[in-house]
Amino acid sequence: MIRPAVAVRLIALDLDGTVIGADLVVRERVRESVIRAQAQGIAVTIVTGRMFAATCPFAEALGIRGPIVCYQGAAIFDVASGKIVQQTPLAQPVTREVLAKAKADRFHAQCYADDRLYVEAMNAETQKYINLSQVEPIVVPSLIDAFADEPTLKIVLVGEAQRATAYTETLKTLLGSRAYVTRSHPDFVEVLDPGVDKGRALAFVAAHYGVPIAATLAVGDSWNDLPLLRAAGMGIAMGSAPPEVLARADAVVGDVAHDGVAEAIERYALA
């Protein structure tokens, strides 16, 4: 069994596909393992693409009161106060360019400001996102107009998986180093500031707790978790992760249905 190089002092957990599945339920063994880790003095944080409003209920269920990472690292919130600790919005020229391209390509786009979700229509794509986030959107006539001068923490483009895969590469080619383009879900393409990713956010939270990065353990399941797993002292992939994530992980645990997070904590942090 692979062991962390040093004793784990901070655990960073992705949310969707890691802590919770499609039913949005924190399984009891997972909850108990997180509570037990904290009782033993190990800090725990959530590192997710979700909005704070869509993340906070899960943080509270897990007894997490410190900083958590939302929007893929574009914003870090303090759970206890609900306040933003740090945020990095997408540059306005990039926002305008991506929204204009999505409009021309008939690709559903969403923006975020003040921890609110903005869309142009209540359609199947919006509903797909709502079903996961449990957050009601604000419908505006035009995202291009609404965000002409208003910064957004990220843009999410929603489409079926095959089209999202191709569009991810299209946007990476178009934007180059001007944006970080990733995927948190087979149907979602996310565009953020190039200085943002989950790995950088983990470093921020580790510094907050005074924990060296070598003493961190992270668990994730998707493409957007690659920077997190690379940055952590030990990066663990859920068994349901795509091949490129599995290949970069230090260890692999079970999927959500088999309490993979609890397995990771019990084997590598508490053992």
C-alpha positions as CSV (number, residue, x, y, z in Angstrom):
1,M,0.0,0.0,0.0
2,I,1.3,3.5,-0.9
3,R,1.6,5.7,2.1
4,P,1.8,9.5,2.2
5,A,5.4,10.8,2.7
6,V,4.4,12.6,5.9
7,A,1.5,12.4,8.3
8,V,-1.6,14.0,6.7
9,R,-2.7,17.3,8.3
10,L,-5.1,18.6,5.6
11,I,-7.6,16.6,3.5
12,A,-9.1,18.3,0.4
13,L,-12.2,16.7,-1.1
14,D,-13.9,17.3,-4.4
15,L,-17.7,17.2,-4.0
16,D,-19.7,15.8,-7.0
17,G,-18.7,12.3,-7.9
18,T,-16.4,12.2,-4.9
19,V,-18.2,13.0,-1.7
20,I,-21.7,12.8,-3.2
21,G,-23.3,11.0,-6.2
22,A,-26.2,11.9,-8.4
23,D,-28.6,11.6,-5.4
24,L,-26.7,14.5,-3.7
25,V,-26.5,12.5,-0.4
26,V,-23.5,12.3,1.9
27,R,-23.2,8.6,2.8
28,E,-22.9,7.9,6.5
29,R,-19.5,6.1,6.4
30,V,-18.1,9.1,4.5
31,R,-19.6,11.6,6.9
32,E,-18.2,9.6,9.9
33,S,-14.7,9.4,8.4
34,V,-14.6,13.2,7.8
35,I,-15.8,13.9,11.3
36,R,-13.3,11.4,12.8
37,A,-10.4,13.0,10.9
38,Q,-11.3,16.4,12.2
39,A,-11.6,15.0,15.7
40,Q,-8.0,13.8,15.4
41,G,-6.8,17.3,14.4
42,I,-6.7,16.9,10.6
43,A,-8.2,19.9,8.8
44,V,-10.7,19.1,6.0
45,T,-11.8,21.4,3.2
46,I,-14.0,21.0,0.1
47,V,-12.5,21.9,-3.3
48,T,-15.3,22.1,-5.9
49,G,-16.5,23.8,-9.0
50,R,-19.8,24.5,-7.3
51,M,-21.1,27.9,-6.1
52,F,-20.8,28.6,-2.3
53,A,-24.6,28.4,-1.9
54,A,-24.6,25.0,-3.5
55,T,-21.6,23.8,-1.4
56,C,-22.3,25.2,2.0
57,P,-25.0,22.6,3.0
58,F,-22.5,19.8,2.4
59,A,-19.7,21.5,4.3
60,E,-22.1,21.9,7.2
61,A,-23.1,18.3,7.0
62,L,-19.5,17.3,7.3
63,G,-18.7,19.7,10.2
64,I,-16.4,21.9,8.1
65,R,-16.2,25.4,9.4
66,G,-13.1,26.9,7.8
67,P,-12.2,27.9,4.3
68,I,-13.6,26.0,1.3
69,V,-12.8,26.3,-2.4
70,C,-15.6,27.1,-4.9
71,Y,-15.8,27.8,-8.6
72,Q,-12.7,25.6,-9.3
73,G,-10.6,27.9,-7.1
74,A,-11.9,31.2,-8.5
75,A,-13.4,32.0,-5.0
76,I,-12.5,30.8,-1.5
77,F,-15.2,31.2,1.2
78,D,-15.2,30.9,4.9
79,V,-18.0,28.6,5.9
80,A,-18.5,30.0,9.4
81,S,-19.0,33.6,8.2
82,G,-20.1,33.0,4.6
83,K,-17.6,35.7,3.5
84,I,-15.3,35.6,0.5
85,V,-11.7,35.2,1.5
86,Q,-10.3,35.5,-2.0
87,Q,-11.7,35.7,-5.6
88,T,-10.3,35.8,-9.1
89,P,-12.9,36.7,-11.8
90,L,-12.5,36.1,-15.5
91,A,-11.1,39.0,-17.5
92,Q,-13.8,41.0,-19.2
93,P,-12.4,40.7,-22.7
94,V,-12.4,36.9,-22.4
95,T,-15.9,36.9,-20.9
96,R,-17.2,38.9,-23.9
97,E,-15.4,36.8,-26.4
98,V,-16.6,33.5,-25.0
99,L,-20.2,34.6,-24.6
100,A,-20.2,35.9,-28.2
101,K,-18.8,32.6,-29.5
102,A,-21.2,30.5,-27.5
103,K,-24.1,32.6,-28.8
104,A,-22.9,32.2,-32.4
105,D,-22.5,28.5,-31.9
106,R,-25.8,28.0,-30.1
107,F,-24.1,26.6,-27.0
108,H,-25.9,27.2,-23.7
109,A,-23.8,29.5,-21.4
110,Q,-24.1,30.5,-17.7
111,C,-22.4,33.2,-15.7
112,Y,-21.9,33.8,-12.0
113,A,-21.8,37.0,-9.9
114,D,-22.3,37.5,-6.1
115,D,-22.8,33.8,-5.8
116,R,-25.8,33.9,-8.1
117,L,-26.4,31.9,-11.3
118,Y,-27.3,33.8,-14.5
119,V,-28.8,32.3,-17.6
120,E,-30.7,33.5,-20.7
121,A,-33.4,30.8,-20.6
122,M,-35.0,28.1,-18.5
123,N,-34.3,25.2,-20.9
124,A,-33.1,21.6,-20.7
125,E,-29.4,22.7,-20.2
126,T,-30.4,25.0,-17.3
127,Q,-32.5,22.3,-15.7
128,K,-29.6,19.8,-15.9
129,Y,-27.4,22.2,-13.9
130,I,-30.2,23.1,-11.5
131,N,-30.7,19.4,-10.7
132,L,-27.1,19.1,-9.6
133,S,-26.7,22.5,-7.9
134,Q,-30.1,22.9,-6.3
135,V,-29.8,26.7,-7.0
136,E,-32.4,28.8,-8.7
137,P,-31.0,30.9,-11.6
138,I,-31.7,34.5,-12.5
139,V,-32.9,34.8,-16.1
140,V,-31.7,37.8,-18.1
141,P,-32.4,38.8,-21.7
142,S,-28.7,38.7,-22.7
143,L,-25.7,37.5,-20.8
144,I,-23.5,39.6,-23.2
145,D,-25.3,42.7,-22.0
146,A,-25.6,41.7,-18.4
147,F,-21.9,41.0,-18.1
148,A,-20.6,43.7,-20.4
149,D,-19.1,45.4,-17.3
150,E,-19.9,42.9,-14.6
151,P,-17.2,40.4,-13.8
152,T,-18.0,36.7,-13.7
153,L,-16.1,34.1,-11.7
154,K,-16.5,31.6,-14.5
155,I,-18.5,30.7,-17.6
156,V,-20.1,27.3,-17.8
157,L,-21.1,25.9,-21.2
158,V,-23.6,23.0,-21.0
159,G,-24.1,20.5,-23.8
160,E,-24.2,16.8,-24.4
161,A,-20.9,15.0,-23.6
162,Q,-19.6,14.5,-27.1
163,R,-20.1,18.1,-28.1
164,A,-18.7,19.3,-24.8
165,T,-15.5,17.3,-25.4
166,A,-15.0,18.9,-28.8
167,Y,-15.9,22.4,-27.6
168,T,-13.3,22.1,-24.8
169,E,-10.6,21.7,-27.4
170,T,-12.1,24.5,-29.5
171,L,-12.0,26.9,-26.6
172,K,-8.5,25.9,-25.5
173,T,-7.2,26.6,-29.0
174,L,-9.1,29.9,-29.2
175,L,-8.2,31.3,-25.8
176,G,-4.7,29.8,-25.3
177,S,-3.0,31.2,-22.2
178,R,-5.8,33.8,-21.7
179,A,-8.0,31.3,-19.8
180,Y,-8.1,28.0,-18.0
181,V,-10.6,25.7,-19.8
182,T,-11.6,22.5,-17.9
183,R,-14.4,20.1,-17.4
184,S,-16.1,19.2,-14.1
185,H,-18.7,16.9,-15.7
186,P,-19.0,15.2,-19.1
187,D,-21.6,17.8,-20.1
188,F,-19.9,20.9,-18.7
189,V,-17.1,23.1,-20.2
190,E,-15.8,25.7,-17.7
191,V,-13.8,28.8,-18.5
192,L,-11.9,30.6,-15.8
193,D,-9.0,33.0,-15.2
194,P,-5.7,31.3,-16.2
195,G,-4.4,31.9,-12.6
196,V,-7.2,29.7,-11.2
197,D,-7.2,26.0,-10.6
198,K,-7.8,23.6,-7.7
199,G,-4.1,23.0,-7.1
200,R,-3.4,26.7,-6.5
201,A,-6.4,26.9,-4.3
202,L,-5.2,23.9,-2.2
203,A,-1.9,25.8,-1.7
204,F,-3.9,28.8,-0.4
205,V,-5.9,26.7,2.1
206,A,-2.8,24.8,3.2
207,A,-1.0,28.1,4.0
208,H,-4.1,29.2,5.9
209,Y,-3.7,26.2,8.2
210,G,0.1,26.4,8.3
211,V,0.3,22.9,6.7
212,P,3.1,22.1,4.3
213,I,1.8,20.9,0.9
214,A,3.5,17.5,1.5
215,A,1.2,16.9,4.4
216,T,-2.0,17.3,2.3
217,L,-4.2,14.5,0.8
218,A,-6.7,15.2,-2.0
219,V,-9.5,13.1,-3.5
220,G,-11.2,13.8,-6.8
221,D,-12.9,12.1,-9.7
222,S,-12.8,14.4,-12.8
223,W,-10.6,16.4,-15.2
224,N,-10.9,19.5,-13.2
225,D,-9.3,17.6,-10.2
226,L,-6.0,16.9,-12.0
227,P,-4.4,20.1,-10.7
228,L,-5.6,19.2,-7.2
229,L,-4.2,15.7,-7.3
230,R,-0.9,16.9,-8.8
231,A,-0.5,19.6,-6.1
232,A,-1.4,17.5,-3.1
233,G,1.2,15.5,-1.1
234,M,-0.9,12.5,-2.0
235,G,-3.5,12.6,-4.8
236,I,-6.2,9.9,-4.8
237,A,-8.7,9.2,-7.6
238,M,-12.1,7.8,-7.3
239,G,-12.6,4.5,-9.2
240,S,-15.1,6.2,-11.4
241,A,-12.6,8.8,-12.7
242,P,-11.7,9.0,-16.4
243,P,-8.5,7.2,-17.5
244,E,-6.3,10.3,-17.7
245,V,-7.2,11.1,-14.0
246,L,-6.6,7.5,-12.9
247,A,-3.2,7.5,-14.6
248,R,-2.0,10.6,-12.6
249,A,-3.2,9.5,-9.2
250,D,-1.0,8.1,-6.5
251,A,-3.8,5.7,-5.5
252,V,-7.3,4.7,-6.5
253,V,-10.2,4.0,-4.2
254,G,-13.8,2.9,-4.7
255,D,-16.5,5.0,-6.4
256,V,-19.2,7.0,-4.5
257,A,-21.4,3.9,-4.1
258,H,-18.6,2.1,-2.4
259,D,-17.6,5.0,0.0
260,G,-14.3,5.8,-1.8
261,V,-13.7,9.0,0.3
262,A,-14.1,7.0,3.5
263,E,-11.7,4.4,2.1
264,A,-9.1,7.1,1.3
265,I,-9.3,8.7,4.7
266,E,-9.3,5.5,6.6
267,R,-6.4,4.0,4.6
268,Y,-4.2,7.0,4.1
269,A,-5.0,9.6,6.8
270,L,-6.2,7.7,9.8
271,A,-4.4,4.3,9.5
